[in-house]
Amino acid sequence: KFDYPAGWLVTEERSGDDLTLTAADEGVAFWSVTIMPGRPDPKSVLKMALQAFEEAYNELDASEEGEVISGHEAVGLDLDFECLELLNVASLRSFITEDSTFLIMHQTTSDELEELGGVFDAMNRSFRCDS
């Protein structure tokens, strides 16, 4: 479960056993959670996600960050990269439970981060998983 702003659209996507829920505004900002029942290692999940970003964007800066989400210690990365001549920011957090590994991600432009940073933080704080 998670809270999200009124007016944001939530979509669901499946890839094999994995489920991704994405909440997005009308612009480029979004917050997503991917639930992976196969329980891959959170550090490996971050490494694969970082590789996908590196393949998509030429200039990318990454810094390691940690956070507690739903009572679970998450490993994480904060990313800065250029897309369509705009500086973009993304946050990736991954943690493992008894049942699944989770990847929580949010992304927006640096211009929108001041307005949406608190929204993303609130969404992370509101996130709850059963295990």
N, C-alpha and C positions, 0 to 999 in steps of 0.2 A: 504494500500500500504506500501511496505517496500523495501529497497535496500538490496542486499546480494552479497557476493563475486562471481566473475566469477568462474565457475567450481563447485559451490555448486548446489546440486539437490534439487528442491522444490517438496514436495509431499502434497497431500490433503487427509484428512480423515474426515469422518462424523460419528457422534455418536448421533442419534436422530436429534435434531435441531442444535446441536453444530457442528462447523467446526473448524478443526485444520489444519493450514498450517505449514509445517516444512521445514526449509532450513538446509541441512547437508553437511559437507565436506566428504572426503573419509575416514576419521578416525572416532573418536567417538564424535566429536564436533557437536552440533546442536543448532539451535535457532528456537523457535516455538511460534505461537500465536494461542490461542483458543478463538473463538468468541461464546459467549453463549447468544442467544437472550432472554432466560428466565430471564435474569438480576439477577442472584443470588448475594448475598452480597459478595463483594471482600474479606472480611476477612474470610468468610466461605469457599470461593474457596481456599484460601491459607491454611486454616486448613485441608481441604480434601486432598490437594496436599501434605502437610507435612505428614499426616497420611500414604499416599501411600509410600512416601520415607521411613518412619519409619518402615513400614511393610517389605520393600524390603532390607533395610540395617541395620545391627546391631548397628554400631557406627555412629552417625549422630550428627553434631553440627549445630545449626541454630541461626542466628542473624537477628533481624528485621531491615529492610532498607526501605526507601521511595524514590520515584523518580517521576518526572513529565514526562509523556509520552504522546505525541501528545496533549499537553495542559491539560492533566488530571492528578490529583494527584493520584499516585498509592501507594498502600501498598505493602510491599514486604518482602521477606526472602532471605538471602544468606545461602547456605548450603555447608557443607564439609562432605564427607563420603568416605568410602573405598569400592572399587569394583574391583574384580580381582587383588587384591594386589596393586592397584593404588589409590592414593588420588584423588578424584573427587570433582569438585565444580559445583554448580548449583545456578542460580539466578531466583527467581520467583517474578513477579510483576503483580498485579491485580488492575483494575480500572473499574468503571461503567460509562456508558454514558446514554443518553436518550433511546437508542435502545438496548444496549447489555452490558454484562460484558465481559471483556477481561482478559486473562491470558497470559502473555508473559514470556517465560522461555528460558534460555540457559544453556547448560551443556557441560563440557569438563573435561579433566584431569588437575590437578594442573600444570603439566609440560607444557601443551599447553596454559595455561591461559595467560602467559606473552605475547605470540604471538597473541592470539585471543581475549584478553580482550578488546582491542581497536576496533576490528571488531564487537564484540557484542554491545559495547557502540554505535558505529556508526549505527548499525541496529536498536537499540532502538530509537536513535535520528531521524532516517529516517522514522519510523513508523507513518502512518497517518490513522485515521479513520474518517468517514464522520460525525459522531455525537459526 
